[in-house]
């Protein structure tokens, strides 16, 4: 695949595709100004329309994901033709440790490349605070990027890497020094009070991947924090003014909720509030669905469909990602969700000839991966994962 450039491509007979290197926060700000066509709410008609068989739906999902995995190849390096961490880590969100990047013409696992300390534009990992005087153990810190190549939100890299099922003792090299993922997690806990935007979507993703939902700790300034406090803060935000229409916020919250439920903990207090919010957002996604089956370009705010296919992929992809996280197998097989999934597959087919913006592409791919796993079961998209992992470590 050709490089993702700072330019705008036009697909024949389809809408404009915006190609950027900006983070989701910038995309969210831009999307509020993107004109959308108001549409009548006709979900009842849409739900009753004929749908393809399970075999056909699975084939369309796999076609979209196989093409993305095999042909949307990114590369690490320092030239203008190489991609940055913001793009590459999003790819790992969708395909985990199997996601490949090109390193001097050799395909390697992107996650393994990061873990062994490989250089990448925007991957601003650095030594953090001293965590243990006796062992001289240091944390791993990173910052919010201003150049649209690096991390766009607090703990974004940590959240996505934690979803790649890395154990706490997983080795990671930072500035030439050997660390463990636990060093990254512990630094995030120390810095939780420094999050001036009070945006904890990715922090929740990471912490609930490793700790129970009743976990508590002390921040670097001595204040007491716990998982429920992060959930409460997240629930206090307005979704419509949040990054990507609040879809990130809802996905992070839903991941925490799922882990809370899986542990057999009671749905009371803040968890009941969260459960109600999840159901509300599922209902909104359904109510705002366009007559053609596509999810609204305005996320959870109002109906509408953008003339820009990149906006459609990004908005619908983010919402599908949330739905696939929040709903079980039976719910995902409802006609309206199947229609939304089919429309997303159609968008992937339309965009095959052109370069697309990485955030939109890989969040949409992640939504399809999650849908496939719950409804049809998981599968590997790699032809030789072991070889790619070995190559990344060499």
C-alpha positions, 0 to 999 in steps of 0.5 A: 500500500502507498504511504498515508500522506497529508493530502486528500484523495477522491474515490471514483463515484464515492465521497471524499476521503480525508487523509490526515495524521491527526489524532482523534481529538482533532478529528472530533473537533473537525467532525462537528463542523462537517456537514451532514445530510439530515435523514428521516428516522426509518429504522423500522423499515430498515430493520425489516429489510431482507438480510444476507445469510450468516455465511455471506455476512461472515464472508464480507467481514473477513474480506474487509479484515483480510484486505486491511491486514494484508494490504494496508501495510504501514512502515516505521522509519524517519522519512516522510513516507513512513508512518507515525506511532499514532497511526501504527498503534491504532493498527495494533488495537485492531489486530493485536500482536499480529499487526505487521509493519514494514521495517526496512522492507521486512515485515515485523510485528508492530507490538514486538517492535515497540516492546524491543525499543524500536524507533518510531516517529511520535513514540515518546516513551521515556524514563519516568519516576523512581518507583523503588529506591532499593531496586532502582526501578523506574516508571515509563512515562509519555506525554500528549503530543502536539505534532499529531504523530504521537499520543493524543490522549492521556494513557492512550498508548497504554490503553491500546497496548493493554488490550493486546494482552500483555502481562505485567511482567512483559519486557519492554525496552525504553531509552535502551533500558529494560523495563516491564509493562508494570512500570508503565502501569505504575507510572500511570497510577502515579500521574492520574492526578495530572490529567487536567482534562479529566479524560480517563477512557484509556486509563480505565482500559489499562487499569481494569485489564490488570486490576479488579474494579474495586482496586484503589491506589495513591497518586503521586501527590498523595491523593487516594484514587480508585477505579470507581472514581475514574468511572464517576468522572467519565460519566460526568462528561458530555458525550457530544463534546467528547472526542469522536462523539463520546465513542471512546469514552463509552468504549473505555467505560464499557470495557470496565463494566464488562470486567466488573460483571465478569468478576461477579461484582454487584451492579449498584451505585456508579456501576448501575449508572454506567449500565444505564448509560450503556443501554441509553447509547445503544438505544441512541445508536439504533434510533439515529441509524440511517435508512440505508443501515449506516450508523449516524455520522453524528455519533450519539447526537442526532441523525445524519450522513456525511458526504465525506466517506472518511467521516462515515467510516470514522463515525460509524466505525467508532460506534460499531466498536462500542456496540460490539463491546457492549452487546452480546452475541444475541443482541449483535444478531439483531437486524439493525446491528447486522445492517450496520455491520453490512454497511461498514463492510460496504464502506471497506469495499468502496475504499479499497482503491484509496488511502484512508485515514488510520484512526477511522480505518482501524477503529472500524476494523476493530469493530468488525473484529469484535463483532466477528469474535462474538458472533462467529468466533475469533480467527487469525489474519496472519500468515506467519505470526511466529516469523514476524515476532521473531523478526521484530525481536532481531 
